[in-house]
Amino acid sequence: MSAPTYDLGKLHGGLRLTANKQVSTEQPIIDVPVPEHLVLPLVQHVGDPVHPLIQIGDRVLKGQLIAEVEGTLGAPVHASSSGKVVAIEPWPIARRYGDNAPCIVIETDGKDEPVKRADIPPSYRAMTPEDLLTLILRGGIVGLGGAVFPTAQKLMQARTCKIDHLILNGVECEPYISCDDRLMRERAAEVISGARILLHALQIDSCFIAVESDKPEAIHALARLLTSLQDDRLVLKQVPTIYPSGGEDQLVQLVANREVPSGGLPSDVGCLVQNVGTAAAIHDWLIHNQPLISRVTTVTGDGINHPVNVRARIGTPVADVIEYIGGYSDMAEQLIIGGPMTGKSVTTDRVPVVKATNSILVLSKTPAINPEMPCIRCGDCAAVCPVQLLPQQLFWYACADNEVKLRQFGLTDCIECGCCDLVCPSHIPLTADFRIAKGRIRELADEKARAVRARERFEARNDRLKREQDERETQLAQQKESARKAGPAAIAAILRRKQQQSEDD
C-alpha cells in the first residue's frame, strides 16, 4: 500500500492504495465444483437468525427452502445442491470474534438435482411493486457488497421515503477484491437487467451505475450494452479511485452530490444503493428462478498459487475452494475473509463461503504489529477520515469511556474503514478501539432500554395493584351502604338464609 495522499478530489479524506487486483482479474470467473459437504450458517445476513425447516436425515434439492426467517428482518436460506442433511450443529464461520454459529450440514449426492417450483411467477413488469418485493424476499437475496442487509427489507424501507435515484455500486475500492469487476465484465447484461427490475420495484426512473476509474474493461462492457439499449433511465458514472469511495454515504456524495445526515440513511436524501452483484442475483431469481445459492468470490494474495475469481456455492468450505484453484503457496501464513482493510482474520479454512464472502485473501506473512506509542496530535487521522470525524478526540473519549462525548463527536457515524489506522505514526489501533467503544455504547443503550422497560413494568404493576385496591375499597363501601339502607330486617333475612343453607348441607 502506498503512502496516503490527501488531495483526492470531491471525497473528503480517504487514501490512494495499491490495488493488487491485476493478477486475479487476468482470467475469467471459474466455477468451483459442488463439494462433498455444504455448511450453511443460519446467520448470513443483518438481522434475525433463520429457523430450520428440515431435520437431520432429510433429503433436500438444489434451491429448496431449508430455513425461514423468524423475525421481521432477515433472509431465508436455500440448499445450494441436492443431498442429505447430516447435521445441524455449531460450526466455525468468519465472524468478528471467531465464535462458532449454528449451521446446516448437507452431504451432497453429486446429482445437483434442482427443486421444481410449483408456481412460476409472471414477468416482473406485470407485478405490483409489493408483490415483486415479496418475491425478492423469498429468493434469500442480501447485499453482496459486504453489508449483507436483506435486500427486500431495504427496498421496503426505501419505498416509505421519496426516492429519486437508484445507485448500483460497482466501485469495489478495497485492495485485492475484484469479484465485482469480473462480474461486470462477464455479466453486464444481468447487472443491467437487475437494475431494471429494481427500478420497477421502486417505481422510479433514474439509476446511476457507479464504477471506479481503475476498471476500464468493466466500464467498457457496461457502456457498450447501455449504448445498445438506449434506456435513458440508466446512466454510467465513473468515480475516482479512492478508498473508501465505495461506502454508501461516500458514494451518494460522489454520484448524487448529496450528503447523508449523521445517523441517517441514503434514503433520507432520496437515494438507494445496491451492489452490482445484488442486481445480478435479483436477475437470476426473477428471470431464471434461481435463489441466492452461489456467489462470485475473489481468491487472491501471495499465499495463493493461482489467484482468480471463482463462482462457489454458498456453504462450500474455503479449503475446497483453495484446493480446486491450485492450493496454497509455500509462503502462506495468514487467511483473511474479506479485504485487508475490513476483513476478518480466521485460523481455519473449514469456514464456509457465505453470502458475505466477497474475498478470500491469503498473505505470505502476518503484518508486523508495531508497539503502540502515545498520540502526538498530528491530525493525520482527521485528514484521511472520509466521514470528517476527529479520530484523535474520539480516541481520548474512548479511553475515558465517555459515552456522552463519543456520541457528541459522532462515533456512531464511523464506518470502520481503517484509514486512520494506516496513517497513524503512533501505531494506535484506532479502528479496533472505536469498534469496542461502539460495542459499549450499544450495551449501555441496551441496559438503558432494559431499565426503561423494567421501570414501565414496575409502574404498570403498581398502577394495577392500586386499581385493584381502589376497586375492593369501592365494593366494600357499596356493600356497607347497601346494608345500611336495607335495615335490620333485611340483615336478619340474610342471616336466616345462610343458616338454612348450613342446615341443608
KESE-606122 format. One record per residue (C-alpha): residue number from 1; x, y, z. Coordinates in steps of 0.02 Angstrom, whole numbers. Last residue first. Layout:
BEGIN
PT   n     px     py     pz
PT NUM      X      Y      Z
...
END
This chain:
BEGIN
PT   n     px     py     pz
PT 505  -3786  -1454   2698
PT 504  -3970  -1416   2722
PT 503  -3933  -1347   2896
PT 502  -3797  -1232   2829
PT 501  -3910  -1169   2691
PT 500  -4046  -1131   2819
PT 499  -3921  -1032   2925
PT 498  -3868   -931   2772
PT 497  -4050   -895   2730
PT 496  -4086   -842   2911
PT 495  -3936   -725   2912
PT 494  -3995   -641   2753
PT 493  -4169   -619   2825
PT 492  -4096   -541   2984
PT 491  -3996   -418   2880
PT 490  -4152   -370   2783
PT 489  -4247   -341   2945
PT 488  -4105   -238   3023
PT 487  -4102   -105   2885
PT 486  -4078   -118   2698
PT 485  -4005     56   2685
PT 484  -3858     19   2799
PT 483  -3825   -147   2715
PT 482  -3821    -65   2544
PT 481  -3702     69   2609
PT 480  -3587    -61   2683
PT 479  -3589   -161   2523
PT 478  -3551     -5   2420
PT 477  -3407     41   2535
PT 476  -3337   -134   2520
PT 475  -3352   -128   2329
PT 474  -3264     40   2324
PT 473  -3125    -21   2437
PT 472  -3102   -176   2329
PT 471  -3099    -70   2169
PT 470  -2973     51   2244
PT 469  -2861    -94   2295
PT 468  -2873   -170   2120
PT 467  -2834     -2   2041
PT 466  -2685     22   2158
PT 465  -2619   -152   2117
PT 464  -2635   -117   1931
PT 463  -2548     52   1945
PT 462  -2408    -26   2046
PT 461  -2389   -164   1917
PT 460  -2386    -37   1773
PT 459  -2255     65   1866
PT 458  -2146    -89   1890
PT 457  -2169   -143   1708
PT 456  -2126     33   1648
PT 455  -1974     37   1761
PT 454  -1916   -131   1696
PT 453  -1942    -74   1516
PT 452  -1842     85   1548
PT 451  -1705    -14   1634
PT 450  -1698   -136   1487
PT 449  -1684     11   1366
PT 448  -1548     88   1472
PT 447  -1455    -77   1476
PT 446  -1474    -95   1287
PT 445  -1408     82   1261
PT 444  -1263     44   1376
PT 443  -1225   -115   1279
PT 442  -1237    -21   1113
PT 441  -1118    112   1181
PT 440  -1000    -24   1240
PT 439  -1000   -103   1068
PT 438   -966     67    990
PT 437   -817     84   1107
PT 436   -750    -87   1056
PT 435   -764    -42    871
PT 434   -684    127    905
PT 433   -535     45    991
PT 432   -517    -79    848
PT 431   -523     63    722
PT 430   -396    166    818
PT 429   -263     32    832
PT 428   -130    161    881
PT 427     27    142    776
PT 426     99    309    837
PT 425    126    370    658
PT 424    -61    343    623
PT 423    -84    336    434
PT 422   -150    158    415
PT 421   -253    157    573
PT 420   -345    315    522
PT 419   -392    238    355
PT 418   -465     83    439
PT 417   -636     89    357
PT 416   -730     69    521
PT 415   -882    165    455
PT 414   -880    290    600
PT 413  -1051    376    611
PT 412  -1085    301    783
PT 411   -927    389    847
PT 410  -1002    558    804
PT 409   -913    682    919
PT 408  -1068    705   1028
PT 407  -1094    518   1040
PT 406   -917    490   1100
PT 405   -933    641   1214
PT 404  -1086    570   1302
PT 403  -1015    394   1311
PT 402   -854    447   1398
PT 401   -763    281   1417
PT 400   -605    379   1460
PT 399   -503    283   1332
PT 398   -646    303   1207
PT 397   -651    490   1245
PT 396   -466    506   1207
PT 395   -481    404   1047
PT 394   -634    502    990
PT 393   -531    661   1001
PT 392   -393    586    895
PT 391   -520    516    773
PT 390   -594    687    733
PT 389   -733    643    611
PT 388   -746    702    430
PT 387   -836    543    373
PT 386   -699    503    246
PT 385   -565    515    383
PT 384   -399    549    294
PT 383   -359    721    365
PT 382   -430    678    537
PT 381   -310    531    553
PT 380   -163    639    501
PT 379   -201    763    640
PT 378    -28    760    718
PT 377    -95    750    896
PT 376     60    655    957
PT 375    -41    505   1018
PT 374     63    398   1136
PT 373    150    244   1064
PT 372     86     73   1014
PT 371    221    -53    975
PT 370    222   -106    793
PT 369    122   -259    745
PT 368    212   -339    598
PT 367     97   -390    456
PT 366     71   -579    451
PT 365    167   -654    307
PT 364    129   -739    143
PT 363    -48   -674    134
PT 362   -206   -770     90
PT 361   -361   -669     47
PT 360   -530   -750     20
PT 359   -644   -614    -47
PT 358   -828   -567    -68
PT 357   -889   -685     66
PT 356  -1049   -602    130
PT 355  -1169   -733     60
PT 354  -1068   -871    141
PT 353   -914   -970     90
PT 352   -884  -1094    229
PT 351   -756  -1092    372
PT 350   -650  -1251    373
PT 349   -503  -1143    317
PT 348   -454  -1115    499
PT 347   -375   -975    600
PT 346   -475   -829    533
PT 345   -429   -647    501
PT 344   -583   -541    467
PT 343   -588   -416    325
PT 342   -607   -226    333
PT 341   -441   -158    271
PT 340   -353   -313    201
PT 339   -510   -372    110
PT 338   -634   -507    156
PT 337   -604   -674    239
PT 336   -421   -666    289
PT 335   -301   -813    298
PT 334   -122   -781    357
PT 333     34   -885    332
PT 332     52   -944    151
PT 331    234   -945     94
PT 330    236  -1119     18
PT 329     91  -1070    -94
PT 328    -83  -1126    -52
PT 327   -190  -1232   -167
PT 326   -213  -1242   -354
PT 325   -386  -1175   -394
PT 324   -478  -1328   -327
PT 323   -381  -1333   -163
PT 322   -423  -1152   -124
PT 321   -609  -1179   -148
PT 320   -611  -1342    -50
PT 319   -519  -1263     97
PT 318   -642  -1117     97
PT 317   -782  -1240    135
PT 316   -928  -1225     11
PT 315  -1084  -1166    102
PT 314  -1145  -1046    -33
PT 313  -1095  -1124   -198
PT 312   -937  -1051   -275
PT 311   -909   -940   -427
PT 310   -723   -905   -431
PT 309   -610   -756   -459
PT 308   -426   -797   -479
PT 307   -260   -804   -388
PT 306   -158   -958   -440
PT 305    -31  -1015   -310
PT 304   -111   -924   -163
PT 303     -8   -853    -18
PT 302     36   -701   -122
PT 301   -146   -648   -112
PT 300   -303   -699   -203
PT 299   -469   -789   -205
PT 298   -603   -665   -260
PT 297   -781   -726   -238
PT 296   -928   -736   -357
PT 295  -1086   -801   -273
PT 294  -1192   -955   -258
PT 293  -1360  -1011   -186
PT 292  -1458   -848   -199
PT 291  -1620   -909   -274
PT 290  -1629   -971   -454
PT 289  -1796   -943   -539
PT 288  -1710   -895   -704
PT 287  -1785   -722   -733
PT 286  -1834   -663   -559
PT 285  -1702   -758   -461
PT 284  -1556   -739   -581
PT 283  -1598   -556   -612
PT 282  -1605   -522   -425
PT 281  -1434   -604   -407
PT 280  -1365   -491   -544
PT 279  -1430   -337   -452
PT 278  -1354   -400   -289
PT 277  -1187   -421   -376
PT 276  -1198   -241   -437
PT 275  -1216   -185   -256
PT 274  -1368    -83   -208
PT 273  -1380     99   -150
PT 272  -1545    191   -129
PT 271  -1552    381   -142
PT 270  -1679    515    -95
PT 269  -1582    607     41
PT 268  -1655    509    188
PT 267  -1645    353     79
PT 266  -1455    365     93
PT 265  -1478    329    280
PT 264  -1462    439    433
PT 263  -1358    440    593
PT 262  -1272    598    535
PT 261  -1355    661    378
PT 260  -1315    586    206
PT 259  -1238    721     99
PT 258  -1299    738    -80
PT 257  -1191    765   -234
PT 256  -1280    621   -323
PT 255  -1128    520   -377
PT 254   -988    571   -259
PT 253  -1096    610   -107
PT 252  -1204    455   -129
PT 251  -1045    353   -150
PT 250   -973    420     13
PT 249  -1131    377    109
PT 248  -1137    201     39
PT 247   -952    163     55
PT 246   -873    126   -114
PT 245   -766    284   -110
PT 244   -667    207     32
PT 243   -530    211    -37
PT 242   -504    320   -188
PT 241   -503    277   -372
PT 240   -610    421   -434
PT 239   -791    389   -488
PT 238   -856    346   -661
PT 237  -1044    357   -683
PT 236  -1147    257   -807
PT 235  -1326    319   -827
PT 234  -1480    208   -841
PT 233  -1651    291   -854
PT 232  -1616    347  -1031
PT 231  -1626    168  -1095
PT 230  -1542    164  -1266
PT 229  -1512    -24  -1252
PT 228  -1366    -31  -1374
PT 227  -1274    112  -1291
PT 226  -1306     37  -1119
PT 225  -1225   -126  -1175
PT 224  -1068    -43  -1242
PT 223  -1055     67  -1087
PT 222  -1069    -82   -970
PT 221   -931   -181  -1057
PT 220   -821    -26  -1075
PT 219   -838     20   -891
PT 218   -797   -158   -840
PT 217   -642   -158   -951
PT 216   -587     14   -889
PT 215   -591    -33   -704
PT 214   -469     91   -623
PT 213   -595    234   -638
PT 212   -712    159   -508
PT 211   -885    111   -568
PT 210  -1051    189   -520
PT 209  -1210    136   -611
PT 208  -1332    279   -584
PT 207  -1516    235   -599
PT 206  -1660    355   -626
PT 205  -1839    311   -674
PT 204  -1927    272   -510
PT 203  -2062    146   -463
PT 202  -1952     65   -330
PT 201  -1992   -113   -384
PT 200  -1987    -63   -568
PT 199  -1818     22   -545
PT 198  -1755   -133   -455
PT 197  -1807   -243   -601
PT 196  -1717   -125   -721
PT 195  -1559   -133   -616
PT 194  -1566   -322   -613
PT 193  -1572   -324   -803
PT 192  -1422   -207   -809
PT 191  -1322   -324   -696
PT 190  -1377   -475   -799
PT 189  -1321   -391   -960
PT 188  -1152   -342   -885
PT 187  -1116   -523   -842
PT 186   -935   -551   -896
PT 185   -854   -381   -870
PT 184   -970   -327   -730
PT 183   -941   -490   -638
PT 182   -752   -478   -662
PT 181   -750   -306   -580
PT 180   -873   -359   -445
PT 179   -759   -503   -394
PT 178   -603   -393   -390
PT 177   -551   -379   -206
PT 176   -361   -359   -184
PT 175   -370   -180   -117
PT 174   -538   -106    -61
PT 173   -624     11   -185
PT 172   -755   -105   -259
PT 171   -841     36   -355
PT 170   -981    -64   -437
PT 169  -1117      9   -327
PT 168  -1282     24   -419
PT 167  -1363    188   -366
PT 166  -1552    204   -376
PT 165  -1605    385   -381
PT 164  -1756    490   -334
PT 163  -1826    400   -181
PT 162  -1960    487    -77
PT 161  -1965    379     78
PT 160  -2078    233    131
PT 159  -2021    142    -26
PT 158  -1843    145     41
PT 157  -1893     40    191
PT 156  -1972    -91     77
PT 155  -1816    -92    -33
PT 154  -1704   -122    117
PT 153  -1824   -256    178
PT 152  -1813   -344     10
PT 151  -1624   -333      1
PT 150  -1582   -409    170
PT 149  -1427   -315    230
PT 148  -1272   -417    185
PT 147  -1154   -268    219
PT 146  -1015   -346    115
PT 145  -1053   -295    -63
PT 144  -1173   -440    -87
PT 143  -1325   -355    -11
PT 142  -1449   -492     26
PT 141  -1558   -607    -79
PT 140  -1647   -754      3
PT 139  -1758   -777   -151
PT 138  -1918   -768    -47
PT 137  -1882   -585     -7
PT 136  -1872   -545   -193
PT 135  -2046   -621   -215
PT 134  -2118   -511    -78
PT 133  -2034   -360   -157
PT 132  -2114   -402   -325
PT 131  -2286   -424   -247
PT 130  -2274   -252   -167
PT 129  -2205   -171   -326
PT 128  -2353   -239   -424
PT 127  -2313   -374   -549
PT 126  -2338   -371   -738
PT 125  -2164   -299   -770
PT 124  -2091   -435   -660
PT 123  -2148   -563   -787
PT 122  -2265   -689   -710
PT 121  -2214   -801   -566
PT 120  -2190   -989   -595
PT 119  -2279  -1079   -454
PT 118  -2242  -1258   -403
PT 117  -2055  -1236   -416
PT 116  -1965  -1397   -453
PT 115  -1811  -1420   -343
PT 114  -1647  -1444   -432
PT 113  -1545  -1605   -433
PT 112  -1359  -1573   -408
PT 111  -1333  -1760   -435
PT 110  -1169  -1775   -340
PT 109  -1256  -1833   -181
PT 108  -1207  -1688    -67
PT 107  -1189  -1714    120
PT 106  -1277  -1561    190
PT 105  -1227  -1475    353
PT 104  -1350  -1346    422
PT 103  -1258  -1221    531
PT 102  -1267  -1148    707
PT 101  -1126  -1023    737
PT 100   -949  -1039    803
PT  99   -853   -897    885
PT  98   -715   -803    795
PT  97   -743   -631    872
PT  96   -783   -537    712
PT  95   -862   -683    621
PT  94   -794   -796    486
PT  93   -878   -962    524
PT  92   -833  -1110    632
PT  91   -977  -1234    651
PT  90  -1113  -1260    781
PT  89  -1235  -1400    736
PT  88  -1373  -1456    620
PT  87  -1305  -1617    549
PT  86  -1318  -1745    409
PT  85  -1445  -1663    293
PT  84  -1441  -1768    136
PT  83  -1406  -1711    -41
PT  82  -1452  -1589   -178
PT  81  -1358  -1426   -202
PT  80  -1351  -1249   -131
PT  79  -1497  -1280    -13
PT  78  -1590  -1119     17
PT  77  -1580   -994    161
PT  76  -1713   -863    201
PT  75  -1670   -679    227
PT  74  -1689   -575    384
PT  73  -1778   -433    472
PT  72  -1952   -456    546
PT  71  -1914   -610    648
PT  70  -1911   -798    617
PT  69  -1848   -801    437
PT  68  -1854   -971    353
PT  67  -1727  -1110    333
PT  66  -1721  -1253    206
PT  65  -1800  -1177     51
PT  64  -1752  -1292    -93
PT  63  -1636  -1217   -224
PT  62  -1543  -1379   -254
PT  61  -1641  -1523   -177
PT  60  -1650  -1587      1
PT  59  -1653  -1760     78
PT  58  -1699  -1764    262
PT  57  -1589  -1864    383
PT  56  -1567  -1723    509
PT  55  -1721  -1612    504
PT  54  -1785  -1478    387
PT  53  -1871  -1309    406
PT  52  -1726  -1232    501
PT  51  -1761  -1061    581
PT  50  -1671   -906    521
PT  49  -1571   -786    627
PT  48  -1632   -607    648
PT  47  -1550   -455    572
PT  46  -1401   -424    457
PT  45  -1364   -575    350
PT  44  -1286   -747    344
PT  43  -1350   -816    510
PT  42  -1417   -993    496
PT  41  -1248  -1048    428
PT  40  -1247  -1168    278
PT  39  -1105  -1296    276
PT  38  -1102  -1395    114
PT  37  -1014  -1563    112
PT  36   -939  -1663    -33
PT  35   -907  -1502   -129
PT  34  -1003  -1442   -284
PT  33   -874  -1396   -414
PT  32   -797  -1220   -414
PT  31   -843  -1118   -569
PT  30   -701  -1009   -631
PT  29   -726   -824   -670
PT  28   -622   -769   -819
PT  27   -432   -748   -802
PT  26   -323   -592   -788
PT  25   -430   -517   -649
PT  24   -342   -602   -502
PT  23   -167   -543   -552
PT  22   -223   -365   -588
PT  21   -302   -333   -418
PT  20   -159   -277   -305
PT  19   -243   -105   -292
PT  18   -105     -2   -210
PT  17   -199    122   -102
PT  16   -250    302   -133
PT  15   -324    353     33
PT  14   -482    432    100
PT  13   -506    611    156
PT  12   -654    710     94
PT  11   -719    648    -73
PT  10   -727    782   -206
PT   9   -549    766   -266
PT   8   -417    666   -177
PT   7   -285    788   -119
PT   6   -236    699     42
PT   5   -119    566    -24
PT   4    -77    421     89
PT   3     83    321     66
PT   2     66    171    -46
PT   1      0      0      0
END
